[in-house]
Amino acid sequence: MRILLDECVPGRVAKLLPGHAVWTVRGMGWDGFRNGALLRRAVGEFDVLVTVDRGIHVDHPTPHGIAVVTMRATSNRYRDLAPLGDELFRTVERAEAGRHYFVGG
């Protein structure tokens, strides 16, 4: 899978997704894109967007062509996201375009 980490997700989260091609918003030069624009830009280039933005599914319905996975943790620090690694990996493995998934509490 081709996975894009939102700018609010530490790049180290890529370590939690072995076997997948993972890019960051910053690495793509897409810093500052609002959620809707980011989703539209990512369609066709990525299979999954990983974010910690809890409001993305309310403000911007997931477009066809990409899945969105929202990680729920006490913060967006790697130490708080890392325990969700196994669940994140399993969710990405079964993610279907046009669907929104949540991992963590």
C-alpha positions in Angstrom: 0.0 0.0 0.0 1.0 3.6 -0.6 0.5 5.4 2.7 0.6 9.2 3.4 1.2 10.4 6.9 -0.6 13.7 7.6 1.6 16.6 8.8 0.3 16.1 12.4 1.6 12.5 12.4 5.3 12.1 13.3 7.3 10.6 10.5 8.5 7.8 12.8 5.1 6.3 12.6 6.3 4.9 9.3 8.3 2.3 11.3 4.9 0.9 12.5 4.0 0.0 8.9 6.8 -2.3 7.6 6.3 -3.6 4.1 4.4 -0.5 3.0 5.6 2.5 1.0 5.1 5.5 3.4 5.5 9.2 2.7 4.9 12.3 4.8 2.9 15.4 3.8 6.1 17.4 4.5 8.2 15.1 2.3 5.7 15.5 -0.5 5.9 19.3 -0.2 2.2 19.5 0.7 2.6 21.3 4.0 -0.3 23.6 4.8 -2.9 21.9 2.6 -6.2 22.0 4.3 -7.9 18.6 4.9 -10.2 18.7 1.9 -7.5 19.9 -0.4 -5.1 17.3 1.0 -7.6 14.5 0.5 -8.3 15.5 -3.1 -4.5 15.8 -3.8 -3.8 12.4 -2.3 -6.4 10.5 -4.3 -4.7 8.5 -7.1 -1.3 8.8 -5.5 -1.9 7.1 -2.2 -4.1 4.3 -0.9 -4.3 5.4 2.7 -4.0 8.7 4.6 -3.1 8.3 8.3 -4.0 11.2 10.5 -4.6 12.1 14.2 -7.1 14.8 13.1 -10.3 13.7 14.8 -12.5 16.1 12.8 -11.4 15.1 9.3 -14.3 12.7 8.8 -16.9 15.3 9.9 -15.6 18.2 7.9 -14.5 16.2 4.8 -16.2 13.0 3.9 -13.6 10.4 2.7 -13.4 10.6 -1.1 -13.6 7.5 -3.3 -10.1 6.3 -4.1 -8.5 6.7 -0.7 -9.0 5.3 2.8 -8.5 7.4 5.9 -7.2 6.0 9.2 -7.5 8.2 12.3 -5.3 7.3 15.2 -6.8 8.2 18.6 -4.3 8.8 21.4 -3.7 11.2 24.2 -1.4 13.2 21.9 0.3 13.1 18.5 3.6 12.3 20.1 5.3 9.1 18.8 5.4 7.6 22.3 1.6 7.9 22.5 1.0 6.6 19.0 3.5 3.7 19.0 1.3 1.5 21.2 -1.3 1.6 18.5 1.1 0.2 15.9 -0.3 -3.4 15.7 -3.8 -2.1 15.4 -2.7 0.5 12.8 -0.9 -2.1 10.7 -3.9 -4.5 10.8 -6.3 -1.7 9.8 -4.1 -0.5 6.9 -3.8 -4.0 5.7 -7.6 -4.3 5.3 -8.4 -0.7 4.4 -10.7 -0.1 1.5 -10.9 3.1 -0.6 -13.6 5.5 0.4 -13.8 4.2 4.0 -12.8 5.9 7.3 -11.2 3.8 10.1 -10.3 4.6 13.7 -7.6 3.0 15.8 -7.1 3.5 19.5 -9.3 4.8 22.2 
